[in-house]
Amino acid sequence: MPLASITAVASALTAVLGLFVAHLAYRGYRRHESRTMRALAIGIVSIAVVPYLILYLFDPILDLSDAASLLAITLSHTIGLAVIYRTFDR
């Protein structure tokens, strides 16, 4: 199996698992009206799902350069981490 195929499969599994975990966090938000769980769901989607969408959906459609794709993915990770950081009590 070529390395590109392995990478695509691993990325897809990460996105699916991220969606599942985000779904669980969102259910926790709905059940307990917890803003923390909602923020956690948003953070997980930003870290695990959005980069997959950028790389395999938006990149081919918009014909992004490597630098633009990398910037968009890095910004998505940063936003996700910032949202998750905000869930911690100070």
PyMOL Python script that loads the backbone (N, CA, C, O; Angstrom):
from pymol import cmd

cmd.read_pdbstr("""\
ATOM      1  N   MET A   1       0.852  -1.178   0.000  1.00  0.00           N
ATOM      2  CA  MET A   1       0.000   0.000   0.000  1.00  0.00           C
ATOM      3  C   MET A   1       0.897   1.240   0.000  1.00  0.00           C
ATOM      4  O   MET A   1       1.765   1.374   0.862  1.00  0.00           O
ATOM      5  N   PRO A   2       0.698   2.127  -0.939  1.00  0.00           N
ATOM      6  CA  PRO A   2       1.549   3.322  -1.011  1.00  0.00           C
ATOM      7  C   PRO A   2       1.364   4.227   0.202  1.00  0.00           C
ATOM      8  O   PRO A   2       0.321   4.220   0.855  1.00  0.00           O
ATOM      9  N   LEU A   3       2.392   4.994   0.480  1.00  0.00           N
ATOM     10  CA  LEU A   3       2.388   5.876   1.639  1.00  0.00           C
ATOM     11  C   LEU A   3       1.258   6.905   1.579  1.00  0.00           C
ATOM     12  O   LEU A   3       0.681   7.243   2.612  1.00  0.00           O
ATOM     13  N   ALA A   4       0.936   7.402   0.395  1.00  0.00           N
ATOM     14  CA  ALA A   4      -0.155   8.375   0.250  1.00  0.00           C
ATOM     15  C   ALA A   4      -1.491   7.754   0.650  1.00  0.00           C
ATOM     16  O   ALA A   4      -2.328   8.422   1.257  1.00  0.00           O
ATOM     17  N   SER A   5      -1.694   6.489   0.315  1.00  0.00           N
ATOM     18  CA  SER A   5      -2.938   5.807   0.693  1.00  0.00           C
ATOM     19  C   SER A   5      -3.015   5.592   2.194  1.00  0.00           C
ATOM     20  O   SER A   5      -4.073   5.768   2.799  1.00  0.00           O
ATOM     21  N   ILE A   6      -1.903   5.214   2.790  1.00  0.00           N
ATOM     22  CA  ILE A   6      -1.868   5.014   4.239  1.00  0.00           C
ATOM     23  C   ILE A   6      -2.159   6.327   4.948  1.00  0.00           C
ATOM     24  O   ILE A   6      -2.896   6.351   5.933  1.00  0.00           O
ATOM     25  N   THR A   7      -1.591   7.407   4.461  1.00  0.00           N
ATOM     26  CA  THR A   7      -1.825   8.724   5.043  1.00  0.00           C
ATOM     27  C   THR A   7      -3.290   9.127   4.915  1.00  0.00           C
ATOM     28  O   THR A   7      -3.870   9.663   5.859  1.00  0.00           O
ATOM     29  N   ALA A   8      -3.885   8.874   3.762  1.00  0.00           N
ATOM     30  CA  ALA A   8      -5.297   9.218   3.554  1.00  0.00           C
ATOM     31  C   ALA A   8      -6.201   8.418   4.480  1.00  0.00           C
ATOM     32  O   ALA A   8      -7.147   8.964   5.048  1.00  0.00           O
ATOM     33  N   VAL A   9      -5.919   7.136   4.637  1.00  0.00           N
ATOM     34  CA  VAL A   9      -6.720   6.289   5.529  1.00  0.00           C
ATOM     35  C   VAL A   9      -6.552   6.733   6.979  1.00  0.00           C
ATOM     36  O   VAL A   9      -7.538   6.826   7.710  1.00  0.00           O
ATOM     37  N   ALA A  10      -5.336   7.004   7.401  1.00  0.00           N
ATOM     38  CA  ALA A  10      -5.095   7.459   8.772  1.00  0.00           C
ATOM     39  C   ALA A  10      -5.775   8.804   9.035  1.00  0.00           C
ATOM     40  O   ALA A  10      -6.323   9.021  10.116  1.00  0.00           O
ATOM     41  N   SER A  11      -5.741   9.696   8.061  1.00  0.00           N
ATOM     42  CA  SER A  11      -6.403  10.993   8.204  1.00  0.00           C
ATOM     43  C   SER A  11      -7.913  10.824   8.313  1.00  0.00           C
ATOM     44  O   SER A  11      -8.561  11.486   9.124  1.00  0.00           O
ATOM     45  N   ALA A  12      -8.467   9.946   7.502  1.00  0.00           N
ATOM     46  CA  ALA A  12      -9.909   9.702   7.547  1.00  0.00           C
ATOM     47  C   ALA A  12     -10.315   9.092   8.887  1.00  0.00           C
ATOM     48  O   ALA A  12     -11.334   9.478   9.459  1.00  0.00           O
ATOM     49  N   LEU A  13      -9.531   8.147   9.387  1.00  0.00           N
ATOM     50  CA  LEU A  13      -9.824   7.550  10.697  1.00  0.00           C
ATOM     51  C   LEU A  13      -9.755   8.593  11.811  1.00  0.00           C
ATOM     52  O   LEU A  13     -10.580   8.585  12.725  1.00  0.00           O
ATOM     53  N   THR A  14      -8.782   9.479  11.734  1.00  0.00           N
ATOM     54  CA  THR A  14      -8.673  10.557  12.720  1.00  0.00           C
ATOM     55  C   THR A  14      -9.903  11.453  12.677  1.00  0.00           C
ATOM     56  O   THR A  14     -10.439  11.828  13.720  1.00  0.00           O
ATOM     57  N   ALA A  15     -10.351  11.799  11.470  1.00  0.00           N
ATOM     58  CA  ALA A  15     -11.533  12.648  11.330  1.00  0.00           C
ATOM     59  C   ALA A  15     -12.782  11.950  11.855  1.00  0.00           C
ATOM     60  O   ALA A  15     -13.596  12.576  12.533  1.00  0.00           O
ATOM     61  N   VAL A  16     -12.947  10.672  11.555  1.00  0.00           N
ATOM     62  CA  VAL A  16     -14.123   9.934  12.029  1.00  0.00           C
ATOM     63  C   VAL A  16     -14.099   9.804  13.546  1.00  0.00           C
ATOM     64  O   VAL A  16     -15.116  10.018  14.205  1.00  0.00           O
ATOM     65  N   LEU A  17     -12.953   9.458  14.097  1.00  0.00           N
ATOM     66  CA  LEU A  17     -12.848   9.357  15.555  1.00  0.00           C
ATOM     67  C   LEU A  17     -13.070  10.715  16.215  1.00  0.00           C
ATOM     68  O   LEU A  17     -13.709  10.802  17.264  1.00  0.00           O
ATOM     69  N   GLY A  18     -12.547  11.766  15.606  1.00  0.00           N
ATOM     70  CA  GLY A  18     -12.767  13.113  16.121  1.00  0.00           C
ATOM     71  C   GLY A  18     -14.240  13.485  16.110  1.00  0.00           C
ATOM     72  O   GLY A  18     -14.739  14.081  17.065  1.00  0.00           O
ATOM     73  N   LEU A  19     -14.940  13.135  15.030  1.00  0.00           N
ATOM     74  CA  LEU A  19     -16.382  13.384  14.975  1.00  0.00           C
ATOM     75  C   LEU A  19     -17.127  12.619  16.055  1.00  0.00           C
ATOM     76  O   LEU A  19     -18.063  13.144  16.657  1.00  0.00           O
ATOM     77  N   PHE A  20     -16.720  11.387  16.303  1.00  0.00           N
ATOM     78  CA  PHE A  20     -17.373  10.583  17.337  1.00  0.00           C
ATOM     79  C   PHE A  20     -17.171  11.197  18.721  1.00  0.00           C
ATOM     80  O   PHE A  20     -18.125  11.328  19.489  1.00  0.00           O
ATOM     81  N   VAL A  21     -15.947  11.567  19.035  1.00  0.00           N
ATOM     82  CA  VAL A  21     -15.660  12.165  20.342  1.00  0.00           C
ATOM     83  C   VAL A  21     -16.364  13.522  20.472  1.00  0.00           C
ATOM     84  O   VAL A  21     -16.899  13.845  21.533  1.00  0.00           O
ATOM     85  N   ALA A  22     -16.363  14.305  19.405  1.00  0.00           N
ATOM     86  CA  ALA A  22     -17.065  15.590  19.431  1.00  0.00           C
ATOM     87  C   ALA A  22     -18.562  15.374  19.622  1.00  0.00           C
ATOM     88  O   ALA A  22     -19.215  16.143  20.328  1.00  0.00           O
ATOM     89  N   HIS A  23     -19.107  14.333  18.999  1.00  0.00           N
ATOM     90  CA  HIS A  23     -20.527  14.011  19.171  1.00  0.00           C
ATOM     91  C   HIS A  23     -20.829  13.680  20.636  1.00  0.00           C
ATOM     92  O   HIS A  23     -21.839  14.125  21.181  1.00  0.00           O
ATOM     93  N   LEU A  24     -19.958  12.905  21.261  1.00  0.00           N
ATOM     94  CA  LEU A  24     -20.150  12.587  22.679  1.00  0.00           C
ATOM     95  C   LEU A  24     -20.099  13.845  23.541  1.00  0.00           C
ATOM     96  O   LEU A  24     -20.901  14.008  24.461  1.00  0.00           O
ATOM     97  N   ALA A  25     -19.161  14.726  23.242  1.00  0.00           N
ATOM     98  CA  ALA A  25     -19.068  15.981  24.000  1.00  0.00           C
ATOM     99  C   ALA A  25     -20.306  16.843  23.767  1.00  0.00           C
ATOM    100  O   ALA A  25     -20.809  17.474  24.697  1.00  0.00           O
ATOM    101  N   TYR A  26     -20.793  16.870  22.537  1.00  0.00           N
ATOM    102  CA  TYR A  26     -21.995  17.656  22.233  1.00  0.00           C
ATOM    103  C   TYR A  26     -23.216  17.071  22.939  1.00  0.00           C
ATOM    104  O   TYR A  26     -24.071  17.815  23.418  1.00  0.00           O
ATOM    105  N   ARG A  27     -23.301  15.752  23.004  1.00  0.00           N
ATOM    106  CA  ARG A  27     -24.400  15.131  23.762  1.00  0.00           C
ATOM    107  C   ARG A  27     -24.330  15.522  25.225  1.00  0.00           C
ATOM    108  O   ARG A  27     -25.358  15.770  25.855  1.00  0.00           O
ATOM    109  N   GLY A  28     -23.118  15.578  25.770  1.00  0.00           N
ATOM    110  CA  GLY A  28     -22.945  16.034  27.153  1.00  0.00           C
ATOM    111  C   GLY A  28     -23.405  17.470  27.324  1.00  0.00           C
ATOM    112  O   GLY A  28     -24.010  17.823  28.336  1.00  0.00           O
ATOM    113  N   TYR A  29     -23.113  18.298  26.327  1.00  0.00           N
ATOM    114  CA  TYR A  29     -23.574  19.689  26.361  1.00  0.00           C
ATOM    115  C   TYR A  29     -25.096  19.743  26.356  1.00  0.00           C
ATOM    116  O   TYR A  29     -25.692  20.468  27.152  1.00  0.00           O
ATOM    117  N   ARG A  30     -25.725  18.988  25.473  1.00  0.00           N
ATOM    118  CA  ARG A  30     -27.183  19.020  25.373  1.00  0.00           C
ATOM    119  C   ARG A  30     -27.849  18.471  26.633  1.00  0.00           C
ATOM    120  O   ARG A  30     -28.867  18.993  27.087  1.00  0.00           O
ATOM    121  N   ARG A  31     -27.268  17.424  27.186  1.00  0.00           N
ATOM    122  CA  ARG A  31     -27.869  16.781  28.352  1.00  0.00           C
ATOM    123  C   ARG A  31     -27.755  17.658  29.592  1.00  0.00           C
ATOM    124  O   ARG A  31     -28.701  17.763  30.372  1.00  0.00           O
ATOM    125  N   HIS A  32     -26.587  18.292  29.775  1.00  0.00           N
ATOM    126  CA  HIS A  32     -26.329  19.030  31.018  1.00  0.00           C
ATOM    127  C   HIS A  32     -26.240  20.536  30.816  1.00  0.00           C
ATOM    128  O   HIS A  32     -25.976  21.278  31.762  1.00  0.00           O
ATOM    129  N   GLU A  33     -26.463  20.990  29.580  1.00  0.00           N
ATOM    130  CA  GLU A  33     -26.348  22.408  29.242  1.00  0.00           C
ATOM    131  C   GLU A  33     -25.002  22.987  29.702  1.00  0.00           C
ATOM    132  O   GLU A  33     -24.926  24.086  30.251  1.00  0.00           O
ATOM    133  N   SER A  34     -23.959  22.211  29.458  1.00  0.00           N
ATOM    134  CA  SER A  34     -22.609  22.568  29.883  1.00  0.00           C
ATOM    135  C   SER A  34     -21.875  23.275  28.748  1.00  0.00           C
ATOM    136  O   SER A  34     -21.600  22.678  27.707  1.00  0.00           O
ATOM    137  N   ARG A  35     -21.563  24.543  28.959  1.00  0.00           N
ATOM    138  CA  ARG A  35     -20.815  25.291  27.950  1.00  0.00           C
ATOM    139  C   ARG A  35     -19.426  24.702  27.757  1.00  0.00           C
ATOM    140  O   ARG A  35     -18.850  24.796  26.673  1.00  0.00           O
ATOM    141  N   THR A  36     -18.894  24.099  28.803  1.00  0.00           N
ATOM    142  CA  THR A  36     -17.574  23.474  28.711  1.00  0.00           C
ATOM    143  C   THR A  36     -17.582  22.331  27.702  1.00  0.00           C
ATOM    144  O   THR A  36     -16.661  22.201  26.896  1.00  0.00           O
ATOM    145  N   MET A  37     -18.616  21.511  27.749  1.00  0.00           N
ATOM    146  CA  MET A  37     -18.697  20.392  26.812  1.00  0.00           C
ATOM    147  C   MET A  37     -18.912  20.878  25.384  1.00  0.00           C
ATOM    148  O   MET A  37     -18.401  20.271  24.443  1.00  0.00           O
ATOM    149  N   ARG A  38     -19.660  21.961  25.213  1.00  0.00           N
ATOM    150  CA  ARG A  38     -19.847  22.519  23.875  1.00  0.00           C
ATOM    151  C   ARG A  38     -18.512  23.017  23.326  1.00  0.00           C
ATOM    152  O   ARG A  38     -18.178  22.771  22.167  1.00  0.00           O
ATOM    153  N   ALA A  39     -17.748  23.722  24.171  1.00  0.00           N
ATOM    154  CA  ALA A  39     -16.440  24.219  23.736  1.00  0.00           C
ATOM    155  C   ALA A  39     -15.492  23.061  23.425  1.00  0.00           C
ATOM    156  O   ALA A  39     -14.709  23.127  22.477  1.00  0.00           O
ATOM    157  N   LEU A  40     -15.568  22.010  24.222  1.00  0.00           N
ATOM    158  CA  LEU A  40     -14.730  20.839  23.957  1.00  0.00           C
ATOM    159  C   LEU A  40     -15.085  20.216  22.611  1.00  0.00           C
ATOM    160  O   LEU A  40     -14.192  19.824  21.859  1.00  0.00           O
ATOM    161  N   ALA A  41     -16.364  20.121  22.301  1.00  0.00           N
ATOM    162  CA  ALA A  41     -16.791  19.573  21.009  1.00  0.00           C
ATOM    163  C   ALA A  41     -16.268  20.432  19.863  1.00  0.00           C
ATOM    164  O   ALA A  41     -15.776  19.905  18.866  1.00  0.00           O
ATOM    165  N   ILE A  42     -16.373  21.751  20.001  1.00  0.00           N
ATOM    166  CA  ILE A  42     -15.884  22.660  18.958  1.00  0.00           C
ATOM    167  C   ILE A  42     -14.372  22.515  18.801  1.00  0.00           C
ATOM    168  O   ILE A  42     -13.863  22.481  17.680  1.00  0.00           O
ATOM    169  N   GLY A  43     -13.660  22.431  19.911  1.00  0.00           N
ATOM    170  CA  GLY A  43     -12.203  22.280  19.860  1.00  0.00           C
ATOM    171  C   GLY A  43     -11.774  20.997  19.190  1.00  0.00           C
ATOM    172  O   GLY A  43     -10.831  20.993  18.398  1.00  0.00           O
ATOM    173  N   ILE A  44     -12.453  19.907  19.498  1.00  0.00           N
ATOM    174  CA  ILE A  44     -12.098  18.623  18.898  1.00  0.00           C
ATOM    175  C   ILE A  44     -12.364  18.635  17.397  1.00  0.00           C
ATOM    176  O   ILE A  44     -11.561  18.120  16.618  1.00  0.00           O
ATOM    177  N   VAL A  45     -13.480  19.216  16.993  1.00  0.00           N
ATOM    178  CA  VAL A  45     -13.773  19.311  15.558  1.00  0.00           C
ATOM    179  C   VAL A  45     -12.709  20.157  14.862  1.00  0.00           C
ATOM    180  O   VAL A  45     -12.275  19.829  13.758  1.00  0.00           O
ATOM    181  N   SER A  46     -12.293  21.243  15.507  1.00  0.00           N
ATOM    182  CA  SER A  46     -11.278  22.119  14.907  1.00  0.00           C
ATOM    183  C   SER A  46      -9.925  21.430  14.770  1.00  0.00           C
ATOM    184  O   SER A  46      -9.168  21.712  13.841  1.00  0.00           O
ATOM    185  N   ILE A  47      -9.630  20.536  15.690  1.00  0.00           N
ATOM    186  CA  ILE A  47      -8.335  19.855  15.666  1.00  0.00           C
ATOM    187  C   ILE A  47      -8.345  18.608  14.777  1.00  0.00           C
ATOM    188  O   ILE A  47      -7.369  18.343  14.075  1.00  0.00           O
ATOM    189  N   ALA A  48      -9.434  17.845  14.801  1.00  0.00           N
ATOM    190  CA  ALA A  48      -9.425  16.547  14.124  1.00  0.00           C
ATOM    191  C   ALA A  48     -10.169  16.512  12.797  1.00  0.00           C
ATOM    192  O   ALA A  48      -9.788  15.758  11.901  1.00  0.00           O
ATOM    193  N   VAL A  49     -11.218  17.309  12.651  1.00  0.00           N
ATOM    194  CA  VAL A  49     -12.067  17.186  11.466  1.00  0.00           C
ATOM    195  C   VAL A  49     -11.760  18.265  10.434  1.00  0.00           C
ATOM    196  O   VAL A  49     -11.622  17.962   9.249  1.00  0.00           O
ATOM    197  N   VAL A  50     -11.654  19.509  10.863  1.00  0.00           N
ATOM    198  CA  VAL A  50     -11.433  20.610   9.925  1.00  0.00           C
ATOM    199  C   VAL A  50     -10.150  20.426   9.118  1.00  0.00           C
ATOM    200  O   VAL A  50     -10.176  20.666   7.910  1.00  0.00           O
ATOM    201  N   PRO A  51      -9.024  20.011   9.718  1.00  0.00           N
ATOM    202  CA  PRO A  51      -7.832  19.792   8.879  1.00  0.00           C
ATOM    203  C   PRO A  51      -8.050  18.756   7.779  1.00  0.00           C
ATOM    204  O   PRO A  51      -7.539  18.909   6.669  1.00  0.00           O
ATOM    205  N   TYR A  52      -8.804  17.705   8.083  1.00  0.00           N
ATOM    206  CA  TYR A  52      -9.111  16.702   7.063  1.00  0.00           C
ATOM    207  C   TYR A  52      -9.915  17.333   5.921  1.00  0.00           C
ATOM    208  O   TYR A  52      -9.637  17.094   4.746  1.00  0.00           O
ATOM    209  N   LEU A  53     -10.913  18.140   6.286  1.00  0.00           N
ATOM    210  CA  LEU A  53     -11.727  18.799   5.268  1.00  0.00           C
ATOM    211  C   LEU A  53     -10.902  19.766   4.422  1.00  0.00           C
ATOM    212  O   LEU A  53     -11.087  19.858   3.208  1.00  0.00           O
ATOM    213  N   ILE A  54      -9.997  20.479   5.072  1.00  0.00           N
ATOM    214  CA  ILE A  54      -9.136  21.412   4.335  1.00  0.00           C
ATOM    215  C   ILE A  54      -8.274  20.649   3.343  1.00  0.00           C
ATOM    216  O   ILE A  54      -8.163  21.033   2.178  1.00  0.00           O
ATOM    217  N   LEU A  55      -7.670  19.574   3.808  1.00  0.00           N
ATOM    218  CA  LEU A  55      -6.716  18.842   2.975  1.00  0.00           C
ATOM    219  C   LEU A  55      -7.370  18.049   1.851  1.00  0.00           C
ATOM    220  O   LEU A  55      -6.856  18.018   0.733  1.00  0.00           O
ATOM    221  N   TYR A  56      -8.501  17.408   2.139  1.00  0.00           N
ATOM    222  CA  TYR A  56      -9.078  16.501   1.149  1.00  0.00           C
ATOM    223  C   TYR A  56     -10.329  17.033   0.461  1.00  0.00           C
ATOM    224  O   TYR A  56     -10.792  16.423  -0.503  1.00  0.00           O
ATOM    225  N   LEU A  57     -10.894  18.147   0.919  1.00  0.00           N
ATOM    226  CA  LEU A  57     -12.070  18.707   0.265  1.00  0.00           C
ATOM    227  C   LEU A  57     -11.782  20.090  -0.322  1.00  0.00           C
ATOM    228  O   LEU A  57     -11.947  20.310  -1.522  1.00  0.00           O
ATOM    229  N   PHE A  58     -11.350  21.018   0.536  1.00  0.00           N
ATOM    230  CA  PHE A  58     -11.157  22.392   0.078  1.00  0.00           C
ATOM    231  C   PHE A  58      -9.909  22.566  -0.781  1.00  0.00           C
ATOM    232  O   PHE A  58      -9.913  23.351  -1.728  1.00  0.00           O
ATOM    233  N   ASP A  59      -8.850  21.846  -0.461  1.00  0.00           N
ATOM    234  CA  ASP A  59      -7.613  21.972  -1.238  1.00  0.00           C
ATOM    235  C   ASP A  59      -7.825  21.605  -2.709  1.00  0.00           C
ATOM    236  O   ASP A  59      -7.420  22.371  -3.583  1.00  0.00           O
ATOM    237  N   PRO A  60      -8.446  20.459  -3.013  1.00  0.00           N
ATOM    238  CA  PRO A  60      -8.662  20.151  -4.429  1.00  0.00           C
ATOM    239  C   PRO A  60      -9.640  21.110  -5.124  1.00  0.00           C
ATOM    240  O   PRO A  60      -9.468  21.436  -6.299  1.00  0.00           O
ATOM    241  N   ILE A  61     -10.661  21.554  -4.392  1.00  0.00           N
ATOM    242  CA  ILE A  61     -11.658  22.443  -5.003  1.00  0.00           C
ATOM    243  C   ILE A  61     -11.063  23.818  -5.281  1.00  0.00           C
ATOM    244  O   ILE A  61     -11.241  24.373  -6.365  1.00  0.00           O
ATOM    245  N   LEU A  62     -10.350  24.367  -4.287  1.00  0.00           N
ATOM    246  CA  LEU A  62      -9.815  25.723  -4.396  1.00  0.00           C
ATOM    247  C   LEU A  62      -8.412  25.773  -4.968  1.00  0.00           C
ATOM    248  O   LEU A  62      -7.888  26.855  -5.233  1.00  0.00           O
ATOM    249  N   ASP A  63      -7.793  24.606  -5.163  1.00  0.00           N
ATOM    250  CA  ASP A  63      -6.424  24.518  -5.668  1.00  0.00           C
ATOM    251  C   ASP A  63      -5.469  25.370  -4.826  1.00  0.00           C
ATOM    252  O   ASP A  63      -4.755  26.232  -5.338  1.00  0.00           O
ATOM    253  N   LEU A  64      -5.484  25.098  -3.520  1.00  0.00           N
ATOM    254  CA  LEU A  64      -4.638  25.853  -2.595  1.00  0.00           C
ATOM    255  C   LEU A  64      -3.182  25.453  -2.749  1.00  0.00           C
ATOM    256  O   LEU A  64      -2.869  24.314  -3.095  1.00  0.00           O
ATOM    257  N   SER A  65      -2.304  26.397  -2.489  1.00  0.00           N
ATOM    258  CA  SER A  65      -0.881  26.075  -2.471  1.00  0.00           C
ATOM    259  C   SER A  65      -0.581  25.303  -1.192  1.00  0.00           C
ATOM    260  O   SER A  65      -1.396  25.267  -0.270  1.00  0.00           O
ATOM    261  N   ASP A  66       0.595  24.687  -1.145  1.00  0.00           N
ATOM    262  CA  ASP A  66       0.986  23.960   0.063  1.00  0.00           C
ATOM    263  C   ASP A  66       1.040  24.898   1.265  1.00  0.00           C
ATOM    264  O   ASP A  66       0.624  24.532   2.364  1.00  0.00           O
ATOM    265  N   ALA A  67       1.551  26.101   1.053  1.00  0.00           N
ATOM    266  CA  ALA A  67       1.655  27.073   2.141  1.00  0.00           C
ATOM    267  C   ALA A  67       0.275  27.486   2.643  1.00  0.00           C
ATOM    268  O   ALA A  67       0.075  27.617   3.851  1.00  0.00           O
ATOM    269  N   ALA A  68      -0.670  27.689   1.747  1.00  0.00           N
ATOM    270  CA  ALA A  68      -2.022  28.079   2.148  1.00  0.00           C
ATOM    271  C   ALA A  68      -2.707  26.947   2.907  1.00  0.00           C
ATOM    272  O   ALA A  68      -3.384  27.195   3.906  1.00  0.00           O
ATOM    273  N   SER A  69      -2.542  25.716   2.449  1.00  0.00           N
ATOM    274  CA  SER A  69      -3.122  24.566   3.154  1.00  0.00           C
ATOM    275  C   SER A  69      -2.530  24.432   4.544  1.00  0.00           C
ATOM    276  O   SER A  69      -3.250  24.234   5.523  1.00  0.00           O
ATOM    277  N   LEU A  70      -1.213  24.542   4.623  1.00  0.00           N
ATOM    278  CA  LEU A  70      -0.539  24.425   5.912  1.00  0.00           C
ATOM    279  C   LEU A  70      -0.969  25.539   6.860  1.00  0.00           C
ATOM    280  O   LEU A  70      -1.177  25.294   8.048  1.00  0.00           O
ATOM    281  N   LEU A  71      -1.102  26.744   6.352  1.00  0.00           N
ATOM    282  CA  LEU A  71      -1.559  27.860   7.175  1.00  0.00           C
ATOM    283  C   LEU A  71      -2.976  27.614   7.684  1.00  0.00           C
ATOM    284  O   LEU A  71      -3.252  27.826   8.864  1.00  0.00           O
ATOM    285  N   ALA A  72      -3.869  27.172   6.814  1.00  0.00           N
ATOM    286  CA  ALA A  72      -5.245  26.924   7.218  1.00  0.00           C
ATOM    287  C   ALA A  72      -5.331  25.816   8.264  1.00  0.00           C
ATOM    288  O   ALA A  72      -6.093  25.929   9.224  1.00  0.00           O
ATOM    289  N   ILE A  73      -4.566  24.763   8.089  1.00  0.00           N
ATOM    290  CA  ILE A  73      -4.568  23.666   9.054  1.00  0.00           C
ATOM    291  C   ILE A  73      -3.978  24.123  10.386  1.00  0.00           C
ATOM    292  O   ILE A  73      -4.511  23.789  11.444  1.00  0.00           O
ATOM    293  N   THR A  74      -2.898  24.874  10.345  1.00  0.00           N
ATOM    294  CA  THR A  74      -2.282  25.380  11.571  1.00  0.00           C
ATOM    295  C   THR A  74      -3.241  26.320  12.303  1.00  0.00           C
ATOM    296  O   THR A  74      -3.345  26.256  13.528  1.00  0.00           O
ATOM    297  N   LEU A  75      -3.933  27.180  11.581  1.00  0.00           N
ATOM    298  CA  LEU A  75      -4.917  28.059  12.210  1.00  0.00           C
ATOM    299  C   LEU A  75      -6.059  27.257  12.826  1.00  0.00           C
ATOM    300  O   LEU A  75      -6.533  27.594  13.911  1.00  0.00           O
ATOM    301  N   SER A  76      -6.497  26.220  12.161  1.00  0.00           N
ATOM    302  CA  SER A  76      -7.543  25.365  12.708  1.00  0.00           C
ATOM    303  C   SER A  76      -7.086  24.699  14.005  1.00  0.00           C
ATOM    304  O   SER A  76      -7.838  24.652  14.978  1.00  0.00           O
ATOM    305  N   HIS A  77      -5.860  24.186  14.021  1.00  0.00           N
ATOM    306  CA  HIS A  77      -5.313  23.587  15.248  1.00  0.00           C
ATOM    307  C   HIS A  77      -5.233  24.630  16.361  1.00  0.00           C
ATOM    308  O   HIS A  77      -5.602  24.352  17.502  1.00  0.00           O
ATOM    309  N   THR A  78      -4.758  25.812  16.035  1.00  0.00           N
ATOM    310  CA  THR A  78      -4.612  26.875  17.032  1.00  0.00           C
ATOM    311  C   THR A  78      -5.963  27.277  17.609  1.00  0.00           C
ATOM    312  O   THR A  78      -6.096  27.443  18.822  1.00  0.00           O
ATOM    313  N   ILE A  79      -6.953  27.432  16.760  1.00  0.00           N
ATOM    314  CA  ILE A  79      -8.293  27.780  17.238  1.00  0.00           C
ATOM    315  C   ILE A  79      -8.848  26.669  18.124  1.00  0.00           C
ATOM    316  O   ILE A  79      -9.419  26.936  19.182  1.00  0.00           O
ATOM    317  N   GLY A  80      -8.678  25.433  17.693  1.00  0.00           N
ATOM    318  CA  GLY A  80      -9.150  24.300  18.499  1.00  0.00           C
ATOM    319  C   GLY A  80      -8.495  24.238  19.861  1.00  0.00           C
ATOM    320  O   GLY A  80      -9.166  24.015  20.869  1.00  0.00           O
ATOM    321  N   LEU A  81      -7.193  24.435  19.896  1.00  0.00           N
ATOM    322  CA  LEU A  81      -6.487  24.409  21.186  1.00  0.00           C
ATOM    323  C   LEU A  81      -6.902  25.584  22.065  1.00  0.00           C
ATOM    324  O   LEU A  81      -7.032  25.433  23.280  1.00  0.00           O
ATOM    325  N   ALA A  82      -7.111  26.746  21.466  1.00  0.00           N
ATOM    326  CA  ALA A  82      -7.541  27.914  22.246  1.00  0.00           C
ATOM    327  C   ALA A  82      -8.924  27.692  22.836  1.00  0.00           C
ATOM    328  O   ALA A  82      -9.172  28.055  23.986  1.00  0.00           O
ATOM    329  N   VAL A  83      -9.823  27.103  22.065  1.00  0.00           N
ATOM    330  CA  VAL A  83     -11.169  26.839  22.572  1.00  0.00           C
ATOM    331  C   VAL A  83     -11.117  25.814  23.703  1.00  0.00           C
ATOM    332  O   VAL A  83     -11.793  25.975  24.719  1.00  0.00           O
ATOM    333  N   ILE A  84     -10.319  24.765  23.531  1.00  0.00           N
ATOM    334  CA  ILE A  84     -10.183  23.764  24.594  1.00  0.00           C
ATOM    335  C   ILE A  84      -9.535  24.379  25.829  1.00  0.00           C
ATOM    336  O   ILE A  84      -9.945  24.087  26.952  1.00  0.00           O
ATOM    337  N   TYR A  85      -8.536  25.219  25.633  1.00  0.00           N
ATOM    338  CA  TYR A  85      -7.885  25.899  26.760  1.00  0.00           C
ATOM    339  C   TYR A  85      -8.895  26.687  27.580  1.00  0.00           C
ATOM    340  O   TYR A  85      -8.816  26.720  28.808  1.00  0.00           O
ATOM    341  N   ARG A  86      -9.838  27.317  26.905  1.00  0.00           N
ATOM    342  CA  ARG A  86     -10.849  28.122  27.593  1.00  0.00           C
ATOM    343  C   ARG A  86     -11.787  27.273  28.460  1.00  0.00           C
ATOM    344  O   ARG A  86     -12.492  27.812  29.313  1.00  0.00           O
ATOM    345  N   THR A  87     -11.800  25.941  28.247  1.00  0.00           N
ATOM    346  CA  THR A  87     -12.667  25.085  29.045  1.00  0.00           C
ATOM    347  C   THR A  87     -12.110  24.833  30.436  1.00  0.00           C
ATOM    348  O   THR A  87     -12.848  24.415  31.329  1.00  0.00           O
ATOM    349  N   PHE A  88     -10.826  25.081  30.635  1.00  0.00           N
ATOM    350  CA  PHE A  88     -10.216  24.837  31.937  1.00  0.00           C
ATOM    351  C   PHE A  88     -10.556  25.965  32.890  1.00  0.00           C
ATOM    352  O   PHE A  88     -10.513  27.140  32.525  1.00  0.00           O
ATOM    353  N   ASP A  89     -10.893  25.598  34.105  1.00  0.00           N
ATOM    354  CA  ASP A  89     -11.145  26.609  35.127  1.00  0.00           C
ATOM    355  C   ASP A  89      -9.811  27.189  35.565  1.00  0.00           C
ATOM    356  O   ASP A  89      -8.790  26.504  35.612  1.00  0.00           O
ATOM    357  N   ARG A  90      -9.857  28.460  35.879  1.00  0.00           N
ATOM    358  CA  ARG A  90      -8.609  29.102  36.318  1.00  0.00           C
ATOM    359  C   ARG A  90      -8.608  29.260  37.808  1.00  0.00           C
ATOM    360  O   ARG A  90      -7.646  29.779  38.373  1.00  0.00           O
TER     361      ARG A  90
END
""", "prot")
cmd.dss("prot")
cmd.show_as("cartoon", "prot")
cmd.util.cbc("prot")
cmd.orient("prot")
